[in-house]
Amino acid sequence: LFVMGGKDDEEEDEEEEEEEEESDDELDEIPESMVMKSKGARQSVSAAAYGAWNQKKAFVAPVHAKDDETKAKVRQLLSSSFMFQALDDKDMSTVVDACEPVKLEPKQRVITQGDDGDFMFIIMEGVLDCYKKFPDAEEEKLVKSVEKGDCFGELALLYNCPRAASVESRDACELLKLDSETFSNIVSEAAGKKRERYEGFLKKVPLLADMDNYERSQVADAIKSESHTSGSTIVKEGDPGDKFYIIEEGSAKATKSKGAEEKEVKQYQPGDYFGELALLRNEPRAASVVATADCKVLVLDRRSFKRLLGPLDGILSRAAGEYAK
């Protein structure tokens, strides 16, 4: 959801990545007429989900019986999806119970563009194709394919709008279906709390100072949190790089190998970031980063980094000198 002809592998990989992101945008973009209007900063979620006037009522999630093995598989799958990263253990158990297993035959359409959305889906097995019919076009266009671990159908729930695309199974598939009430009361609420927590911190990060509230909220939604004990290695020099880090709590240092010795080249405090060079240049890690105290770091994966922080690549590239000293 990531040679011949005179192009090297790196250029081709970047083009494929850009094409994939463009396809994602075609599917994920909500038509202007469907989004609730608001004055001031844009909102990344619907008023129904987060409006101050939306009074919380007692909610009891549905329970779809599963054996312990199935529950463990569902929990593992949900835990790997950023959509459910904000859930605590209790809420995760509630969502696991609320997920209804669904089996699809090949070429079975589970979502139709323009319909109202009452459910979202998480893929356990199989591949599904997403089709979108654009204005004045006679035929649908294949805009994206989704596979095990991916989610789809959540946009209609988030924005209270009709389905933005149709989704059809390519082969036999196993899905988890989550109803809109559980999504709104458990998943969306947890995401809102996570956003509020991280937005305040991200405002203090100099790198993100020029972002508007909407852009910062997108970063808050995408980040994950990791904890590292003092003395542990967060990234290792020479390893492939697929994550970008911001120190939330604690401290760390960057070191580079000089023969048999390790030379310290930089220290990190809350608000500082690292890991950007490997992502910008598609190169191995230029330095190791070791926690000098117990610390928490906020993490963006490669795809989120390029989508959300791509406009900042000039600022990020200038930081390269710190490692070259």
Number of C-alpha atoms within 10 A of each C-alpha: 13 11 7 6 5 7 10 10 11 11 11 12 14 13 12 13 15 16 13 17 18 14 17 15 13 16 19 15 10 17 10 8 8 13 16 15 12 9 6 7 10 14 17 16 19 18 18 16 18 17 10 9 8 10 9 8 7 6 10 11 16 16 13 11 14 15 7 9 9 13 16 13 13 22 18 13 18 24 16 12 13 15 17 21 20 24 22 10 10 9 15 20 14 17 25 25 19 21 25 18 19 14 13 17 13 15 15 16 16 13 22 18 16 14 14 15 22 18 19 21 21 26 23 22 17 18 19 26 18 25 22 21 17 12 6 6 9 8 10 13 13 16 18 21 19 19 17 16 18 21 21 18 23 21 20 24 25 20 18 20 20 19 22 27 26 21 25 20 22 19 16 15 21 19 21 21 19 23 19 19 17 20 23 17 17 20 20 23 17 18 20 17 12 18 20 13 12 18 17 13 13 21 17 12 17 11 16 16 11 12 15 12 15 13 17 20 22 16 23 23 20 18 24 17 15 14 15 18 15 15 14 15 17 19 21 18 17 14 14 15 23 18 19 21 24 22 22 23 16 19 21 25 20 25 20 20 13 8 7 6 9 13 13 15 16 15 15 19 15 18 21 17 20 18 23 24 21 21 20 17 11 15 14 17 20 24 27 21 26 22 23 18 16 15 20 20 24 22 22 23 16 17 18 17 21 18 13 15 18 13 10 14 14 10 10 17 13 9 14 13 8 10 15 10 7
